[in-house]
Amino acid sequence: MNDSPERISLAGRIRNNFLTGLIICAPLAITTWLTFTFIDWADSWVTPTFRSDTIPGII
């Protein structure tokens, strides 16, 4: 009986680390992209409403 855990090969460790990184980074990247896309959309929707020539004192 051998109670020692099975060793994972170098390729297996690299694959596991890569997949773990994807699982962590993908939602962060998607959230960041969605946030900036929403801010850009909202800015393009609001900007024509508040043009600088309609508010005195704004350059």
Residue frames as a rotation matrix with the C-alpha (Angstrom) as fourth column:
MET 1
0.572 0.820 0.000 0.00
0.820 -0.572 0.000 0.00
0.000 0.000 -1.000 0.00
ASN 2
-0.610 -0.746 0.268 1.32
0.761 -0.645 -0.063 3.34
0.220 0.166 0.961 -1.07
ASP 3
0.310 0.775 -0.550 -0.22
0.899 -0.428 -0.096 6.29
-0.310 -0.465 -0.829 0.81
SER 4
-0.572 -0.559 -0.601 1.85
0.319 -0.826 0.464 9.01
-0.756 0.074 0.651 -0.86
PRO 5
0.458 0.788 -0.412 -0.11
-0.077 -0.426 -0.901 11.35
-0.886 0.444 -0.134 -3.15
GLU 6
0.376 -0.259 0.890 0.34
0.883 0.391 -0.259 11.01
-0.280 0.883 0.376 -6.88
ARG 7
-0.381 -0.608 -0.697 2.75
0.290 -0.794 0.534 13.59
-0.878 0.002 0.479 -8.29
ILE 8
0.789 0.613 0.025 1.47
0.280 -0.323 -0.904 15.90
-0.546 0.721 -0.427 -10.98
SER 9
0.072 -0.784 0.616 3.74
0.993 0.117 0.032 16.38
-0.097 0.609 0.787 -13.98
LEU 10
-0.701 -0.428 -0.571 5.20
0.376 -0.901 0.214 19.76
-0.606 -0.065 0.793 -14.90
ALA 11
-0.890 0.409 0.200 2.77
0.063 -0.325 0.944 20.10
0.451 0.853 0.264 -17.82
GLY 12
-0.054 0.909 -0.412 -0.14
0.780 0.296 0.551 19.29
0.623 -0.292 -0.726 -15.52
ARG 13
-0.099 -0.052 -0.994 0.92
0.853 -0.519 -0.058 21.94
-0.513 -0.853 0.096 -13.01
ILE 14
-0.945 -0.253 -0.207 1.32
0.106 -0.836 0.539 24.55
-0.309 0.487 0.817 -15.77
ARG 15
-0.606 0.787 0.118 -2.12
0.281 0.073 0.957 23.64
0.745 0.613 -0.266 -17.16
ASN 16
0.105 0.667 -0.738 -3.72
0.962 0.119 0.245 23.85
0.251 -0.736 -0.629 -13.70
ASN 17
-0.394 -0.325 -0.860 -2.09
0.604 -0.796 0.024 27.21
-0.692 -0.510 0.510 -12.98
PHE 18
-0.996 0.039 0.084 -3.15
0.047 -0.565 0.823 28.56
0.080 0.824 0.561 -16.39
LEU 19
-0.301 0.952 -0.058 -6.76
0.506 0.211 0.837 27.47
0.809 0.222 -0.545 -15.91
THR 20
0.074 0.272 -0.959 -6.83
0.980 -0.197 0.019 28.91
-0.184 -0.942 -0.282 -12.39
GLY 21
-0.748 -0.418 -0.515 -5.53
0.319 -0.908 0.272 32.22
-0.582 0.039 0.812 -13.75
LEU 22
-0.838 0.500 0.217 -8.22
0.110 -0.235 0.966 32.24
0.534 0.833 0.142 -16.43
ILE 23
-0.016 0.880 -0.475 -10.93
0.832 0.275 0.481 31.54
0.554 -0.388 -0.737 -13.88
ILE 24
0.001 -0.050 -0.999 -9.73
0.822 -0.569 0.029 34.49
-0.570 -0.821 0.040 -11.78
CYS 25
-0.759 -0.459 -0.462 -8.80
0.177 -0.828 0.532 36.97
-0.627 0.321 0.710 -14.55
ALA 26
-0.753 0.483 0.448 -11.66
0.541 0.067 0.838 36.42
0.374 0.873 -0.312 -17.00
PRO 27
0.294 0.922 -0.251 -14.43
0.937 -0.227 0.264 37.77
0.186 -0.313 -0.931 -14.72
LEU 28
0.058 -0.349 -0.935 -12.24
0.515 -0.792 0.328 40.74
-0.855 -0.501 0.134 -13.76
ALA 29
-0.900 -0.435 0.024 -11.53
0.219 -0.404 0.888 41.56
-0.376 0.805 0.459 -17.40
ILE 30
-0.449 0.818 0.361 -15.20
0.736 0.109 0.668 41.19
0.507 0.565 -0.651 -18.39
THR 31
0.392 0.589 -0.707 -16.34
0.894 -0.426 0.140 43.37
-0.219 -0.687 -0.693 -15.47
THR 32
-0.318 -0.600 -0.734 -13.77
0.325 -0.796 0.510 46.05
-0.891 -0.076 0.448 -16.33
TRP 33
-0.946 -0.027 0.323 -14.77
0.323 -0.152 0.934 46.02
0.024 0.988 0.152 -20.00
LEU 34
-0.090 0.993 0.081 -18.49
0.887 0.043 0.461 46.22
0.454 0.114 -0.884 -19.18
THR 35
0.265 0.144 -0.953 -17.89
0.759 -0.641 0.114 49.07
-0.595 -0.754 -0.279 -16.73
PHE 36
-0.613 -0.574 -0.544 -15.92
0.121 -0.748 0.653 51.17
-0.781 0.335 0.527 -19.21
THR 37
-0.814 0.402 0.419 -18.39
0.496 0.105 0.862 50.38
0.303 0.910 -0.285 -22.00
PHE 38
0.199 0.934 -0.296 -21.29
0.967 -0.138 0.213 51.52
0.158 -0.329 -0.931 -19.82
ILE 39
0.078 -0.236 -0.969 -19.46
0.500 -0.831 0.243 54.69
-0.862 -0.504 0.054 -18.76
ASP 40
-0.902 -0.431 -0.036 -18.62
0.161 -0.411 0.897 55.49
-0.402 0.803 0.440 -22.39
TRP 41
-0.485 0.806 0.338 -22.24
0.734 0.165 0.659 54.89
0.475 0.568 -0.672 -23.43
ALA 42
0.376 0.643 -0.668 -23.60
0.904 -0.411 0.113 57.05
-0.202 -0.647 -0.736 -20.59
ASP 43
-0.283 -0.575 -0.767 -21.08
0.325 -0.810 0.487 59.79
-0.902 -0.112 0.417 -21.37
SER 44
-0.967 -0.067 0.244 -22.01
0.253 -0.210 0.944 59.83
-0.012 0.975 0.220 -25.06
TRP 45
-0.147 0.987 0.066 -25.69
0.869 0.097 0.486 60.03
0.473 0.129 -0.872 -24.08
VAL 46
0.470 0.316 -0.824 -25.25
0.791 -0.565 0.234 62.84
-0.392 -0.762 -0.515 -21.54
THR 47
-0.506 -0.824 -0.255 -22.61
0.623 -0.554 0.553 64.97
-0.596 0.121 0.794 -23.30
PRO 48
-0.653 0.267 0.709 -24.92
0.549 -0.477 0.686 66.41
0.521 0.837 0.165 -26.00
THR 49
0.441 0.864 -0.242 -27.32
0.788 -0.243 0.566 67.48
0.430 -0.441 -0.788 -23.26
PHE 50
0.763 -0.247 -0.597 -24.70
0.328 -0.649 0.687 69.61
-0.557 -0.720 -0.414 -21.52
ARG 51
0.402 -0.621 0.673 -22.79
0.799 -0.121 -0.589 71.23
0.448 0.774 0.447 -24.36
SER 52
-0.335 -0.651 -0.681 -20.22
0.897 -0.442 -0.019 73.81
-0.289 -0.617 0.732 -23.27
ASP 53
-0.880 -0.002 0.475 -21.84
0.232 -0.874 0.427 76.60
0.415 0.486 0.769 -25.31
THR 54
0.111 0.989 0.097 -25.10
0.246 -0.121 0.962 76.32
0.963 -0.083 -0.257 -23.33
ILE 55
0.705 0.062 -0.706 -23.54
0.708 0.000 0.707 76.76
0.044 -0.998 -0.044 -19.88
PRO 56
0.733 -0.435 0.522 -21.83
-0.206 -0.874 -0.440 80.14
0.648 0.215 -0.731 -19.31
GLY 57
0.497 -0.636 0.590 -18.38
-0.854 -0.240 0.461 80.03
-0.152 -0.734 -0.662 -17.81
ILE 58
0.464 -0.350 0.814 -17.46
0.093 0.933 0.348 76.57
-0.881 -0.085 0.465 -19.12
ILE 59
-0.232 -0.660 -0.714 -14.70
-0.740 -0.357 0.571 76.50
-0.632 0.661 -0.405 -21.68
